[in-house]
Amino acid sequence: MHNTTNIYEQQEHNKRDTALLMGVFILFVGLLGLGLDAFYLGTVSADVFMPVGTVLAMGFGAITAVWSLKSGAKAVLSSTNAVPVDESIPAQKQLMNIVEEMSIASGLPKPKVYVVPDPDPNAFATGKDPSNSSIAVTQGLLDSLNREELQGVVAHEMSHIRNYDIRLMTVIAALIGAILLLSDWARRGMMWGGGRRRSRSSGGSAGGAVALILFILWIIGVILAPLISQLMAMAVSRKREYYADASGAELTRNPLALAAALGKLDAASAPTASIKRGAAHLCIVDPLGRSMNAKEGAAANLFASHPPIVSRIARLRAMAYQQEPAK
């Protein structure tokens, strides 16, 4: 794969994206709070300006954004029931040896290593930065792959750490959870009927018509917020998987090993039950097993969390100057 972006440009790009994402999130929850003030509490209008809900929502957003950067990785690992690697177990000892090798090859501090007790093969990396990072693999991955293939997967995850993908993707995972919570609160607020009473009380004027339009737009925003956040996560993940494949193959000098590993992961039919939807974009392959991830095109670019494994394997084989076998 031809990519003119070098590792340092990728790192800076991901750092800027993380800061931008956190800022947009704070503004978004502020808008939710403004809707609460305008349509439920009545504290923001032509006569009154006491944006209590707005201030509280933005405060919540700022705290959540900072927390996601500091503690989001721990929350992700906890949600998957990941446990620290046990070096008394031969397969996990081998995993630790491979992580140490790839840490040396990448020039990064050795990340913490975890095993997720799930029979489906998968892996992900999470953390704040290379000095505060973790790699987690499922038990199914350890059971399915040989040493070279496991090295390819670990190198892929080390590339996410080196590129600062983990910072951006971990923050997204935490903020998605917060957006889902806020949207749920807002929908419950609609059930109380405060907004309907306010829209009726101001209904006979041009100002009332504008307020009604804004109220409808606010409701649409509340309803679509979870979908928009998921689409954002998918777009971020999809773009970075190709880059991590190539960067990981550069570390091992063995792109065919990662290609073989991806083939085995693609052949596994069961979803990774331990990894929930909010963290799906962190994984090397989609843990939910959605068919959209096998497709190309505009719809896949919007709704797929990962690029097609067939395309990823083809690119890795091309790096090794091998063509796909004839059908």
C-alpha positions in Angstrom: 0.0 0.0 0.0 1.4 3.4 -1.0 1.1 5.9 1.8 3.0 9.2 1.9 2.3 9.8 5.5 5.3 8.9 7.7 5.1 7.7 11.3 5.6 11.2 12.9 3.0 12.8 10.7 0.6 10.0 11.7 1.3 10.5 15.4 0.7 14.3 15.2 -2.4 13.8 13.1 -3.9 11.4 15.7 -3.0 13.8 18.5 -4.8 16.6 16.8 -7.8 14.4 16.0 -8.1 13.4 19.6 -8.1 17.0 20.8 -10.6 18.0 18.2 -12.9 15.0 19.0 -12.9 15.9 22.7 -13.7 19.6 21.9 -16.6 18.6 19.6 -17.9 16.2 22.3 -18.0 19.0 24.9 -19.8 21.3 22.5 -22.3 18.5 21.6 -23.2 17.8 25.2 -23.5 21.6 25.7 -26.1 21.7 22.9 -28.0 18.9 24.6 -27.9 21.0 27.8 -29.1 24.1 25.9 -32.1 22.1 24.6 -32.8 21.0 28.1 -32.7 24.7 29.2 -34.8 25.9 26.3 -37.5 23.2 26.1 -37.8 21.7 29.5 -36.5 24.0 32.3 -37.4 27.3 30.6 -34.2 28.9 31.8 -33.2 30.1 28.3 -35.7 32.3 26.4 -36.2 35.8 25.1 -36.8 36.9 28.7 -34.6 34.6 30.7 -31.0 33.5 30.4 -29.9 31.1 33.1 -28.3 28.2 31.1 -28.2 25.8 34.1 -28.5 22.7 32.0 -26.0 23.9 29.4 -23.3 24.6 32.1 -24.0 21.3 33.8 -23.9 19.4 30.5 -20.6 21.0 29.4 -19.1 20.3 32.8 -20.1 16.7 32.4 -18.7 16.6 28.9 -15.4 18.1 30.0 -15.0 15.7 32.9 -15.9 12.8 30.7 -13.5 13.8 28.0 -10.6 14.1 30.5 -11.6 10.9 32.2 -11.7 9.1 28.8 -8.1 10.1 28.2 -6.9 9.1 31.6 -9.0 6.1 32.5 -10.7 5.0 29.2 -8.3 2.2 28.6 -8.9 0.7 32.1 -12.6 0.8 31.4 -12.3 -1.0 28.1 -10.2 -3.7 29.6 -12.6 -4.2 32.4 -15.6 -4.4 30.1 -13.9 -7.3 28.3 -13.0 -9.2 31.5 -9.4 -9.1 30.4 -6.9 -10.6 32.9 -3.1 -10.0 33.1 -1.0 -12.5 31.2 0.1 -15.6 33.3 3.6 -16.5 32.3 3.4 -19.9 34.0 1.1 -20.9 31.1 3.3 -21.8 28.0 1.1 -20.1 25.4 0.9 -16.9 27.4 4.7 -17.0 28.1 5.2 -17.2 24.3 2.8 -14.2 23.9 4.9 -12.2 26.4 8.1 -13.1 24.6 6.6 -11.9 21.3 5.5 -8.6 22.8 9.0 -8.1 24.2 10.4 -8.8 20.7 8.0 -6.3 19.0 8.6 -3.7 21.7 12.4 -3.8 20.9 11.7 -3.8 17.1 9.4 -0.8 17.4 11.6 1.1 19.9 8.6 1.4 22.3 8.2 0.6 26.0 6.7 -2.8 26.6 3.0 -2.5 27.0 1.0 -4.4 29.6 -0.4 -7.7 28.2 -3.8 -9.2 28.9 -5.8 -12.2 27.9 -9.5 -12.1 27.3 -11.2 -15.4 28.2 -13.1 -15.7 24.9 -12.8 -18.6 22.4 -13.1 -16.3 19.3 -9.7 -15.2 18.0 -9.3 -11.4 18.2 -7.0 -8.7 19.7 -6.9 -5.0 20.4 -4.6 -2.3 21.9 -5.7 0.5 24.1 -4.1 3.2 26.2 -3.2 6.9 26.5 0.2 6.8 24.8 3.1 4.4 24.2 4.2 4.7 27.9 0.7 3.9 29.1 -0.5 1.2 26.7 -1.9 -2.3 26.8 -2.4 -5.2 24.3 -5.1 -7.7 24.9 -5.6 -11.0 22.9 -8.3 -13.5 23.3 -7.7 -17.1 24.4 -9.1 -18.1 21.0 -6.3 -16.2 19.3 -3.6 -18.0 21.4 -5.3 -21.3 20.5 -5.6 -20.6 16.8 -2.3 -19.1 15.7 1.2 -20.3 15.3 4.1 -18.2 16.6 4.7 -16.3 13.4 1.0 -15.5 12.9 0.8 -14.4 16.6 3.8 -12.2 16.0 2.1 -10.6 13.0 -1.0 -9.7 15.1 1.1 -8.3 18.0 3.1 -6.2 15.5 -0.2 -4.9 14.1 -1.3 -3.8 17.6 2.2 -2.4 18.4 1.7 -0.2 15.3 -1.5 1.2 16.7 0.4 2.1 19.8 3.3 3.6 17.9 1.0 5.6 15.7 -1.0 6.9 18.6 -4.1 5.3 17.2 -4.8 4.0 20.7 -5.3 7.4 22.1 -7.8 8.4 19.5 -9.7 5.1 19.4 -9.8 4.7 23.2 -11.2 8.2 23.7 -13.8 7.4 21.0 -14.8 4.2 22.8 -15.3 6.1 26.1 -17.1 9.0 24.6 -19.5 6.7 22.7 -20.6 5.3 26.0 -21.2 8.8 27.4 -23.1 9.8 24.3 -25.4 6.8 24.6 -26.0 7.7 28.3 -26.8 11.3 27.5 -29.1 10.4 24.6 -30.9 8.0 26.9 -31.4 10.8 29.5 -32.7 13.1 26.8 -35.1 10.6 25.5 -36.4 10.0 29.0 -36.8 13.7 29.4 -39.0 13.7 26.3 -41.3 11.2 28.0 -41.9 13.7 30.8 -43.6 16.0 28.3 -41.9 19.3 29.3 -40.9 20.2 25.7 -44.4 19.5 24.4 -46.0 21.8 27.0 -43.5 24.6 26.2 -44.0 24.3 22.4 -47.8 24.5 22.9 -47.6 27.5 25.2 -45.7 29.5 22.6 -47.5 28.1 19.6 -49.3 31.0 18.1 -46.4 33.3 17.1 -43.5 33.4 14.7 -41.2 32.9 17.7 -43.2 29.8 18.6 -42.8 28.4 15.1 -39.0 28.9 15.2 -38.9 27.3 18.7 -40.9 24.3 17.4 -38.5 23.9 14.4 -35.5 24.1 16.8 -37.2 21.6 19.1 -37.7 19.1 16.3 -34.0 19.5 15.2 -32.9 19.0 18.8 -35.0 15.8 19.0 -33.5 14.5 15.7 -30.0 15.3 17.1 -30.7 13.3 20.3 -32.1 10.3 18.4 -29.3 10.3 15.8 -26.4 11.0 18.3 -25.7 7.3 19.0 -25.7 6.5 15.2 -23.4 9.4 14.4 -21.0 8.5 17.1 -20.8 4.9 15.8 -20.3 6.0 12.3 -17.4 8.3 13.4 -15.8 5.4 15.3 -16.1 3.1 12.2 -14.6 5.7 9.9 -11.6 6.2 12.2 -11.0 2.5 12.6 -11.4 1.5 9.0 -8.8 4.1 7.8 -6.3 3.1 10.4 -6.4 -0.7 10.0 -4.7 -0.7 6.6 -2.0 1.6 7.9 -1.4 -0.7 11.0 -1.3 -3.8 8.7 1.5 -2.2 6.7 3.3 -0.8 9.7 3.1 -4.1 11.5 4.5 -6.0 8.5 7.3 -3.6 8.5 8.2 -4.5 12.1 8.2 -8.3 11.4 9.5 -8.2 7.8 6.9 -11.0 7.3 3.7 -9.7 5.8 2.6 -13.2 4.9 2.4 -14.1 8.6 -0.2 -11.4 9.3 -2.0 -12.3 6.1 -2.3 -15.9 7.3 -3.4 -14.8 10.7 -6.2 -12.6 9.2 -7.3 -15.5 7.1 -7.7 -17.6 10.2 -9.6 -14.8 12.0 -11.8 -14.4 9.0 -12.7 -18.1 9.0 -13.8 -18.0 12.7 -17.6 -17.9 12.5 -18.5 -17.0 16.1 -18.6 -13.3 17.3 -16.2 -12.2 20.1 -18.9 -12.1 22.8 -16.7 -10.5 25.4 -16.1 -7.3 23.4 -19.1 -5.0 23.2 -20.2 -2.7 20.4 -18.7 0.4 21.9 -15.2 -1.1 21.7 -15.6 -3.0 18.4 -13.5 -0.4 16.5 -10.5 -1.2 18.7 -10.2 -4.8 17.5 -8.0 -6.2 14.6 -11.2 -7.8 13.1 -14.8 -6.9 13.8 -15.9 -8.7 17.0 -19.5 -8.5 16.0 -19.1 -10.4 12.8 -21.1 -7.9 10.7 -21.4 -8.8 7.0 -21.0 -5.1 6.0 -17.3 -5.4 6.9 -16.8 -7.8 3.9 -18.0 -5.2 1.4 -16.6 -2.2 -0.5 -18.2 1.0 -1.6 -19.9 4.0 -0.2 -22.3 2.1 2.2 -19.4 0.1 3.6 -17.3 3.3 4.1 -20.2 4.6 6.3 -21.3 1.6 8.2 -18.4 -0.9 8.3 -16.0 -0.7 11.2 -13.2 -2.6 9.4 -12.0 -2.8 5.8 -12.6 -6.2 4.1 -10.2 -8.8 5.3 -9.9 -10.1 1.7 -8.5 -6.6 0.7 -6.2 -6.5 3.7 -4.8 -9.9 2.9 -4.3 -9.0 -0.8 -2.3 -5.9 0.2 -0.1 -7.9 2.6 0.5 -10.5 -0.1 1.4 -7.7 -2.5 4.0 -6.4 0.0 5.6 -9.9 -0.2 5.4 -9.8 -4.0 2.9 -12.6 -4.1 -0.3 -12.6 -6.2 -3.6 -14.1 -5.2 -4.0 -17.6 -6.4 -6.2 -18.0 -9.5 -9.8 -18.9 -8.8 
